[in-house]
Amino acid sequence: MVNDDTIQLLKECNSGIKMGISSIEDVLPMVKSEDLRSKLEKSKKRHENLEQETKVILNDYNDSGKEPNPFAKAGSWLKTNMKMVMNPDDATISDLMTDGCNMGIKSLNRYLNQYEAAEEKVKDITKKLINLEQDLLVDVRDYL
């Protein structure tokens, strides 16, 4: 039988991945640089692949996952749109993505500590997601 830490960590990863995909989708229509657009689309695809991986395991555990907190999602959307109205450029998009990645990395590391009894394969998925977020930080850095 799977332990609760495993399910909880996997659900947090699933929710974070969905939040990351949503955030990227929110800014993609406003990106001016083709290079930045390509980097964001690549990251979105990597998020989607990891989301599929989490769905398969959640399904194996008879769990449907977790949606992002609606208030967090609405707040992110509002922040994105307010900042983009004030300064609609790629630097603003890079700034927003940097903030989101940093929040995600912080949360995921907290969850790794909180759910320390989780199975190693789920911890590995969490670490993959942290690395994905760190890669995106590096990719958007040039646009700050």
N, C-alpha and C positions, 0 to 999 in steps of 0.2 A: 504494500500500500504506500502511496506517495505521501510525503509529509506536507504539512500545511505551509512551511516556509518555501518549499519548492513551488507550490501553486501561487502563493502570494507574490514571490519574486517574479515569476513568469507573467503574472497579470500586470504587475507594475511595468515590466519591460514592454508588454503588448500595448499598454496605455501610452507609454512614452513614445513608442514608435509611431503610433497613430497621431500623437500631438506633433511630432517632427514632420510627418508627411503633410499634415494640415498646414503647418506653418510655412513649409516650402511652397505648397500650392497657393497660399495666400499672396506670396510675393512674386512668384514667377511671371504673372502678367505685367508686372511693373519693371522687370529687369531690362536694362538697356544694353549691357555688354553681352555679346554672344558667348564669351569665355565664362563669365559668371553664370549665365544661364545654363551652359553645359555642365558646369561644376554642380550647380543646384539640382539639375535633372539627374546627374549621376548619383548624387547623394540620395535623392528621392527613390531612385531605383534600388539602391542598396538597402534603404529603409523598408521598401516593399518586400524585398527578398527575405529580410530578417523577420518581417511581420508574418510572412507565410510560414517560416520555420517555427515561430512561436505558436501560430494557429494549429499546426500539426501536433505539436506536443500538448497544447491545451486540449485539443480534441481527444488525444490519447488518454488524458486525465479526466475526460467528461466535463470540461469546463469551457465556457464560451469567451473568456477573456474579460477585459475591462475597458470601458470607454474612458477617454480623458474627462477630467472634471469639467462640467459644462461652464462653470464660472472661470476656470483657468483658460479654457478655449476661447470664451467670449472676451476675456481680458486681453489675451494675446491678439485676437483679431482687432480689437479696438485700439490697442497700442500701435499695431502695425499701420492701421489706416490713419490714425492721427499723425504719426511721425511721417508717413508718406505724403500726406496733404501739406505738411509744413516744409518738407524737404524731399521731393520725389526723385532721388537719385540712387545709384548703386551703393554709395557709401552708407546711406541710411539702411538699405537692405542688408549690407554686410554687418552693420551694427546690430540690427535686429537678430540676424542669424547667430552672431557671436553671443548675444545675451541668452538666446534660447539654448544654444549648445552648452554654455556654461551652467545654466540652470539644470539642464538634463544630466550633465556629468555629475554635478553635485548631488542631485537626487538619486541617481543610479548608484553612486558610491555609498550613500546613506542606506539604500535598500540592501546592498551587498552586506553591509555590517549588520543591519537589522535582521535579515533573514539568513543568518550564517549557517543554519542547518539545511539549507537548500541543496538539492543534488548538484553535483559538479557540472553536468551538462547545461543546467539552467544558469549557473554562475558564469559559465563560459559564454553563453548567449548575452548575458548582461555585460560582460567584458567586451564582447564584439560590438555591442551597441555603444559603449563608452568610447571605444576606438573609432567607430564610425563618426561620432560627434566630434572627437578630437581631430579627425581628418578634415571634417567640414570647417572647423575653426581655422585650420591652416589654409584651406582652399580659399576662404573668403577674406583672409587677412590683408591681401593686397588691395582690397577695395575700401578699406576703412579710411 
